[in-house]
Amino acid sequence: MTTSSPHQPAPNPPLFKRRWVQALLVVAVLGAGFAASELLVATAPTAARKPPEKQARLVTVQPVQRGDHAVQLLGYGTVQAEQQVNLQARVNGTVQQLGPQFVPGGTFRKGDVLLQLDKADYEIALQTAQANLAQAQSALLSEQGNQVVAQADFKLLGLQVDEREKALILRQPQLEAAKANVQSAKAAVEQAKINLERTVLRAPFDGVVISRQASVGAQVNANTTLGVLASNQNFWVVAGVPQADLKWIRFPGSGQQGSTVCVSDASSNSPQCHPGRVLSLQSSVQDNGRQAQVLVEVPRSKQAGLQPLLLSQYVKVRFNGITVPSVFKLNPAHVRGNTVWVNSNGELDVREVDVVFRSADAVLVGEGLKDGELLVTSNLGAAIDGMAIRTSDPAAAPALTPAPAANAEGKAQ
């Protein structure tokens, strides 16, 4: 029989018993935490919920005022010369010299020498004509002397003849022929002088050289084009305008002048422009059949710093048309179709208006607005008639009624 020693340790408890105790401890901790959280939720203070207040959209406004406004139209066209000619010689000859201004793009004044032909032949022709004139005048003097002798002989003889025979005796035909020769010789001298003067080609007006076809030494005649000249004193612009807008333009006639215009380069945003005036309405439309053609005259401007107009330059023409009385002038961005937005006591009023004239720069409205009303200029993404709006100006802000308070359950008190 075996006996245990008094110093031998007691055996360890089973493993499953230890795990059971640990599980009980975890459950106890979780239960205590859950009970504590429930207690906190049950004893937490409750906040009263309020419904969101009605918010007005912030907008910008501007007052409108009725007045008299001139219609402004915009058209486009190209610059043309008021006068343009082909420079041609009126006599045959050889080009001897070219003027310094006679180059493409060169400017000249009226009377400047542009081209000189060889004039030797024409100087000789003038001298010949003058010699022929001297001979004719001498022959006339001789015949006049014969007339004196014939008259003395006729009186001495006392002949009784008719008028025809008397004229022959007194050498009247010979005298008339001598006088005619003198007149013909004088005309030949004048023609020779004109031909000599025509060897020098002078500018017919102030202008600019468009092109030159002449060269020194070239043989030319009356049908030879030596160059193209254009006047630079006045320019013409044929501007395209919608046919429906012609009623706003004044045309010359019945004692009135045409509408004034302002011409500038089509790509320029500068406020400076060349003043001009409407001359006429052309009898045909442009090739696309949609635009009427209005002829505008633009004098050469001497204003310092103003870019000069160039021939064939593409320009925009701003027409100062007829003045429309008692209308509102609005920015096109603030007119949507035929409606505008008005601030009516803190509410958006989507109002239909009568559009009298519309362009890219302005819209003229006749009926639908009143003086002093506030036009909404903001771009609202979703505009609803009657929606609440407000402005940054406290005096113009609408008085909103606050929403009623609510209790903890969300019900109005």
C-alpha positions as CSV (number, residue, x, y, z in Angstrom):
1,M,0.0,0.0,0.0
2,T,1.4,3.2,-1.1
3,T,1.1,6.4,1.1
4,S,1.6,10.0,-0.1
5,S,4.2,12.2,1.4
6,P,3.0,15.1,3.4
7,H,5.2,17.5,1.3
8,Q,3.8,16.5,-2.1
9,P,1.6,19.3,-3.8
10,A,-2.1,18.9,-4.4
11,P,-3.2,18.1,-8.0
12,N,-4.2,21.2,-10.4
13,P,-7.9,21.8,-11.1
14,P,-9.2,20.6,-14.4
15,L,-8.6,23.0,-17.5
16,F,-12.3,23.3,-18.4
17,K,-13.1,24.7,-15.0
18,R,-10.7,27.6,-15.4
19,R,-12.1,28.5,-18.8
20,W,-15.6,28.6,-17.4
21,V,-14.6,31.0,-14.7
22,Q,-13.0,33.3,-17.3
23,A,-16.1,33.3,-19.5
24,L,-18.3,34.3,-16.5
25,L,-16.0,37.2,-15.8
26,V,-16.3,38.5,-19.5
27,V,-20.0,38.2,-19.4
28,A,-20.2,40.1,-16.1
29,V,-18.0,43.0,-17.5
30,L,-20.1,43.3,-20.7
31,G,-23.3,43.2,-18.8
32,A,-22.1,46.0,-16.5
33,G,-21.0,48.1,-19.5
34,F,-24.3,47.7,-21.3
35,A,-26.2,48.6,-18.1
36,A,-24.1,51.7,-17.7
37,S,-24.7,52.8,-21.3
38,E,-28.5,52.3,-21.0
39,L,-28.4,54.4,-17.8
40,L,-26.6,57.2,-19.6
41,V,-29.0,57.2,-22.5
42,A,-32.0,57.2,-20.2
43,T,-30.7,60.1,-18.1
44,A,-29.4,62.2,-21.1
45,P,-31.1,65.6,-21.6
46,T,-33.3,66.0,-24.7
47,A,-33.0,68.9,-27.2
48,A,-36.0,70.4,-28.9
49,R,-35.9,70.0,-32.7
50,K,-36.9,73.0,-34.9
51,P,-37.9,72.8,-38.5
52,P,-35.5,74.6,-40.9
53,E,-36.4,78.3,-41.5
54,K,-37.4,79.4,-44.9
55,Q,-34.2,80.8,-46.6
56,A,-34.5,83.6,-49.2
57,R,-32.1,83.5,-52.2
58,L,-29.5,86.4,-52.2
59,V,-29.8,88.4,-55.5
60,T,-28.5,91.7,-56.9
61,V,-30.9,94.2,-58.3
62,Q,-30.9,97.5,-60.1
63,P,-33.7,100.1,-60.5
64,V,-35.1,100.8,-63.9
65,Q,-36.0,104.2,-65.3
66,R,-38.0,105.0,-68.5
67,G,-36.4,107.4,-71.0
68,D,-35.7,108.2,-74.6
69,H,-33.0,106.0,-76.1
70,A,-31.4,105.8,-79.6
71,V,-31.4,102.5,-81.3
72,Q,-27.8,101.3,-82.1
73,L,-27.3,98.8,-84.8
74,L,-24.2,96.9,-85.8
75,G,-23.1,96.0,-89.3
76,Y,-20.0,94.7,-91.0
77,G,-18.3,95.5,-94.3
78,T,-15.1,96.3,-96.1
79,V,-13.4,99.7,-96.7
80,Q,-13.5,101.0,-100.3
81,A,-12.1,104.1,-101.9
82,E,-14.6,106.8,-102.9
83,Q,-12.6,107.3,-106.1
84,Q,-10.4,104.7,-107.9
85,V,-8.9,105.1,-111.3
86,N,-6.5,103.4,-113.7
87,L,-3.6,105.7,-114.6
88,Q,-3.3,105.7,-118.4
89,A,-1.2,107.9,-120.7
90,R,-3.1,109.9,-123.3
91,V,-0.2,110.0,-125.7
92,N,2.3,107.5,-127.0
93,G,5.8,107.5,-125.8
94,T,8.6,106.0,-123.7
95,V,8.6,106.1,-119.9
96,Q,11.5,108.4,-119.0
97,Q,11.1,108.9,-115.3
98,L,8.9,107.8,-112.3
99,G,7.9,110.0,-109.5
100,P,9.2,109.0,-106.0
101,Q,5.5,108.7,-104.7
102,F,4.6,106.4,-107.6
103,V,5.2,103.1,-105.7
104,P,2.6,100.7,-104.3
105,G,1.3,102.2,-101.0
106,G,2.8,105.6,-101.7
107,T,0.7,108.6,-100.9
108,F,0.5,111.7,-103.1
109,R,-1.2,115.0,-103.4
110,K,-3.2,116.4,-106.2
111,G,-0.9,117.7,-109.0
112,D,2.2,115.6,-108.0
113,V,4.2,114.2,-110.9
114,L,3.8,110.5,-111.0
115,L,5.3,109.6,-114.4
116,Q,7.2,111.4,-117.2
117,L,7.3,110.3,-120.8
118,D,10.0,111.3,-123.3
119,K,8.8,114.7,-124.7
120,A,11.4,115.3,-127.4
121,D,9.0,114.3,-130.3
122,Y,6.3,116.5,-128.8
123,E,8.5,119.5,-128.5
124,I,9.4,119.2,-132.2
125,A,5.7,118.8,-133.0
126,L,5.0,122.1,-131.2
127,Q,7.8,123.9,-133.0
128,T,6.4,122.7,-136.3
129,A,2.9,123.8,-135.4
130,Q,4.2,127.2,-134.4
131,A,6.0,127.6,-137.7
132,N,2.9,126.6,-139.7
133,L,1.0,129.3,-137.7
134,A,3.6,131.9,-138.6
135,Q,3.3,131.0,-142.3
136,A,-0.5,131.1,-142.2
137,Q,-0.5,134.5,-140.5
138,S,2.0,135.8,-143.1
139,A,-0.3,134.5,-145.9
140,L,-3.2,136.3,-144.3
141,L,-1.3,139.6,-144.2
142,S,-0.4,139.2,-147.8
143,E,-4.0,138.4,-148.8
144,Q,-5.2,141.4,-146.8
145,G,-2.8,143.5,-148.9
146,N,-4.3,142.1,-152.1
147,Q,-7.7,143.0,-150.8
148,V,-6.8,146.7,-150.6
149,V,-5.5,146.6,-154.2
150,A,-8.6,144.8,-155.5
151,Q,-10.9,147.3,-153.9
152,A,-9.0,150.2,-155.4
153,D,-9.2,148.7,-158.8
154,F,-12.9,147.9,-158.5
155,K,-13.6,151.5,-157.6
156,L,-11.4,152.8,-160.5
157,L,-13.1,150.7,-163.1
158,G,-16.6,151.4,-161.8
159,L,-17.9,147.9,-162.8
160,Q,-21.6,147.1,-162.5
161,V,-21.7,143.4,-161.4
162,D,-23.8,141.3,-159.0
163,E,-22.7,140.5,-155.5
164,R,-21.2,137.1,-156.4
165,E,-19.0,138.5,-159.1
166,K,-18.1,141.4,-156.8
167,A,-16.9,139.0,-154.1
168,L,-14.7,137.2,-156.6
169,I,-13.2,140.5,-157.9
170,L,-12.5,141.6,-154.4
171,R,-10.9,138.2,-153.5
172,Q,-13.3,137.4,-150.7
173,P,-12.8,133.6,-151.0
174,Q,-9.0,134.0,-150.8
175,L,-9.3,136.1,-147.7
176,E,-11.6,133.7,-145.9
177,A,-9.3,130.8,-146.8
178,A,-6.3,132.7,-145.4
179,K,-8.2,133.3,-142.2
180,A,-9.2,129.7,-141.9
181,N,-5.6,128.6,-142.3
182,V,-4.6,130.8,-139.5
183,Q,-7.3,129.4,-137.2
184,S,-6.3,125.8,-138.2
185,A,-2.6,126.6,-137.4
186,K,-3.5,128.1,-134.1
187,A,-5.5,124.9,-133.2
188,A,-2.5,122.8,-134.2
189,V,-0.3,124.8,-131.9
190,E,-2.7,124.3,-129.0
191,Q,-3.0,120.6,-129.7
192,A,0.8,120.3,-129.7
193,K,1.0,122.1,-126.4
194,I,-1.6,119.8,-124.9
195,N,0.2,116.7,-126.2
196,L,3.5,118.0,-124.7
197,E,1.8,118.6,-121.4
198,R,0.4,115.1,-121.5
199,T,3.8,113.6,-121.4
200,V,3.8,114.5,-117.7
201,L,1.2,112.4,-115.7
202,R,0.0,114.2,-112.6
203,A,-2.1,112.9,-109.7
204,P,-5.8,113.8,-110.3
205,F,-6.5,113.9,-106.5
206,D,-5.0,113.3,-103.1
207,G,-4.6,109.6,-102.6
208,V,-2.6,106.4,-102.5
209,V,-1.0,104.1,-105.1
210,I,-2.7,100.7,-105.2
211,S,-0.5,99.2,-107.8
212,R,2.1,100.2,-110.5
213,Q,2.6,98.5,-113.9
214,A,5.0,101.0,-115.5
215,S,8.8,100.9,-115.7
216,V,11.4,103.2,-117.0
217,G,12.1,102.6,-120.7
218,A,8.7,100.9,-121.4
219,Q,6.9,102.0,-124.5
220,V,3.3,102.9,-123.7
221,N,0.2,104.2,-125.6
222,A,-3.2,105.6,-124.8
223,N,-4.5,102.1,-123.9
224,T,-1.7,101.1,-121.5
225,T,-2.6,101.0,-117.8
226,L,0.4,102.4,-115.8
227,G,-1.1,101.9,-112.3
228,V,-4.1,102.1,-110.1
229,L,-4.8,105.1,-107.9
230,A,-7.3,105.5,-105.1
231,S,-8.5,108.5,-103.2
232,N,-7.8,108.5,-99.4
233,Q,-9.9,111.6,-98.5
234,N,-13.2,109.8,-98.2
235,F,-13.8,106.1,-97.7
236,W,-16.9,104.1,-98.5
237,V,-18.1,101.1,-96.5
238,V,-21.0,98.9,-97.7
239,A,-22.2,97.4,-94.5
240,G,-24.6,94.5,-94.1
241,V,-27.7,95.1,-92.0
242,P,-30.7,92.8,-91.3
243,Q,-33.6,93.9,-93.5
244,A,-35.9,94.1,-90.5
245,D,-33.6,96.7,-88.9
246,L,-33.7,99.2,-91.8
247,K,-36.7,100.9,-90.2
248,W,-34.3,102.2,-87.4
249,I,-31.9,103.9,-89.9
250,R,-32.4,107.4,-91.3
251,F,-31.5,107.8,-95.0
252,P,-30.9,111.1,-96.7
253,G,-33.9,112.8,-98.3
254,S,-36.7,115.2,-97.6
255,G,-34.3,117.7,-96.1
256,Q,-32.7,115.3,-93.6
257,Q,-29.3,113.8,-93.4
258,G,-28.6,110.1,-93.0
259,S,-27.8,108.6,-89.6
260,T,-24.4,109.0,-88.1
261,V,-22.1,106.0,-87.8
262,C,-19.0,105.0,-86.0
263,V,-16.5,102.8,-87.9
264,S,-13.7,100.8,-86.4
265,D,-11.7,97.6,-87.0
266,A,-13.9,94.5,-86.7
267,S,-11.5,92.9,-84.1
268,S,-10.9,96.1,-82.1
269,N,-12.6,96.8,-78.7
270,S,-11.3,100.3,-78.5
271,P,-14.0,103.0,-78.0
272,Q,-12.2,105.2,-80.6
273,C,-13.8,105.1,-84.1
274,H,-14.0,107.0,-87.3
275,P,-17.2,109.1,-87.6
276,G,-19.2,108.9,-90.8
277,R,-22.7,109.2,-92.2
278,V,-25.2,107.0,-94.1
279,L,-25.3,107.8,-97.8
280,S,-27.8,105.5,-99.3
281,L,-29.5,102.1,-99.3
282,Q,-28.2,99.8,-102.1
283,S,-30.7,98.3,-104.5
284,S,-29.6,94.7,-103.9
285,V,-29.0,92.4,-101.0
286,Q,-25.8,90.5,-100.1
287,D,-25.1,87.1,-101.7
288,N,-26.7,85.3,-98.8
289,G,-29.9,87.1,-99.4
290,R,-30.4,88.0,-95.8
291,Q,-28.5,91.3,-95.3
292,A,-29.4,94.6,-96.9
293,Q,-26.5,96.8,-98.0
294,V,-26.1,100.3,-96.6
295,L,-23.6,102.6,-98.1
296,V,-21.7,104.7,-95.5
297,E,-19.2,107.6,-96.2
298,V,-16.3,108.0,-93.8
299,P,-14.1,111.1,-94.2
300,R,-10.4,110.6,-93.4
301,S,-9.9,111.3,-89.7
302,K,-7.1,113.6,-88.5
303,Q,-7.6,112.6,-84.8
304,A,-4.3,112.0,-83.1
305,G,-3.7,108.4,-82.1
306,L,-6.6,107.0,-84.1
307,Q,-5.6,104.0,-86.3
308,P,-6.2,105.0,-90.0
309,L,-8.6,103.0,-92.1
310,L,-7.0,100.9,-94.8
311,L,-8.5,99.8,-98.1
312,S,-10.2,96.4,-98.1
313,Q,-10.1,96.4,-94.2
314,Y,-12.9,94.5,-92.6
315,V,-14.7,96.9,-90.2
316,K,-17.7,97.1,-88.0
317,V,-20.2,99.9,-88.4
318,R,-22.2,101.1,-85.4
319,F,-25.3,103.0,-86.6
320,N,-26.8,105.6,-84.4
321,G,-30.4,105.1,-85.4
322,I,-33.8,106.6,-84.6
323,T,-34.5,107.6,-81.0
324,V,-37.3,105.6,-79.4
325,P,-39.3,107.6,-76.8
326,S,-40.3,106.4,-73.3
327,V,-38.6,102.9,-73.1
328,F,-36.4,101.0,-70.7
329,K,-32.9,100.2,-71.8
330,L,-31.8,96.9,-70.3
331,N,-28.8,94.6,-70.5
332,P,-29.5,91.7,-72.9
333,A,-28.2,89.3,-70.2
334,H,-31.1,90.4,-68.0
335,V,-33.8,89.7,-70.5
336,R,-34.7,86.0,-71.0
337,G,-36.8,85.7,-74.1
338,N,-39.6,88.1,-73.5
339,T,-39.5,87.9,-69.7
340,V,-37.5,89.7,-66.9
341,W,-37.2,89.0,-63.2
342,V,-38.4,91.7,-60.8
343,N,-38.0,91.9,-57.0
344,S,-41.6,92.3,-55.8
345,N,-41.6,92.8,-52.1
346,G,-39.1,90.0,-51.5
347,E,-40.6,87.6,-54.0
348,L,-39.4,86.8,-57.5
349,D,-41.8,88.1,-60.1
350,V,-41.2,86.5,-63.5
351,R,-42.8,89.1,-65.8
352,E,-43.5,89.2,-69.5
353,V,-42.5,92.5,-71.2
354,D,-42.9,94.1,-74.6
355,V,-39.5,94.0,-76.4
356,V,-39.3,97.0,-78.9
357,F,-35.7,96.4,-80.0
358,R,-33.1,93.8,-79.3
359,S,-29.4,93.8,-80.2
360,A,-26.2,92.3,-78.8
361,D,-25.6,95.5,-76.7
362,A,-29.0,96.5,-75.4
363,V,-32.7,95.6,-75.3
364,L,-35.4,98.3,-75.3
365,V,-38.6,97.4,-73.5
366,G,-41.8,99.4,-73.9
367,E,-44.5,97.9,-71.6
368,G,-44.3,95.5,-68.6
369,L,-42.1,97.6,-66.2
370,K,-42.6,100.6,-64.1
371,D,-40.2,103.4,-63.1
372,G,-38.2,102.5,-59.9
373,E,-38.9,98.8,-60.0
374,L,-36.0,96.6,-59.0
375,L,-34.8,94.4,-61.8
376,V,-33.1,91.2,-60.7
377,T,-29.7,90.9,-62.4
378,S,-28.5,87.7,-60.7
379,N,-28.4,84.5,-62.7
380,L,-30.6,82.1,-60.7
381,G,-30.2,78.5,-61.6
382,A,-33.8,77.6,-60.9
383,A,-36.1,80.6,-61.0
384,I,-39.6,80.0,-59.7
385,D,-42.3,82.7,-59.8
386,G,-43.0,83.7,-56.2
387,M,-39.8,82.3,-54.6
388,A,-38.3,84.3,-51.7
389,I,-35.4,86.5,-52.6
390,R,-33.3,89.0,-50.6
391,T,-30.6,91.6,-51.4
392,S,-27.5,92.7,-49.5
393,D,-29.1,96.1,-48.9
394,P,-31.0,95.9,-45.6
395,A,-33.5,98.5,-46.8
396,A,-34.5,96.3,-49.7
397,A,-34.4,93.0,-47.8
398,P,-37.9,91.3,-47.3
399,A,-39.3,90.8,-43.8
400,L,-39.6,87.1,-43.4
401,T,-42.0,85.6,-40.8
402,P,-40.0,83.2,-38.5
403,A,-41.1,79.6,-38.4
404,P,-42.9,78.4,-35.1
405,A,-40.9,76.6,-32.5
406,A,-41.2,72.9,-32.1
407,N,-41.2,70.6,-29.0
408,A,-39.0,67.5,-28.5
409,E,-41.4,65.4,-30.5
410,G,-41.1,67.8,-33.5
411,K,-44.6,69.2,-33.2
412,A,-45.3,72.9,-33.5
413,Q,-46.2,74.5,-30.2
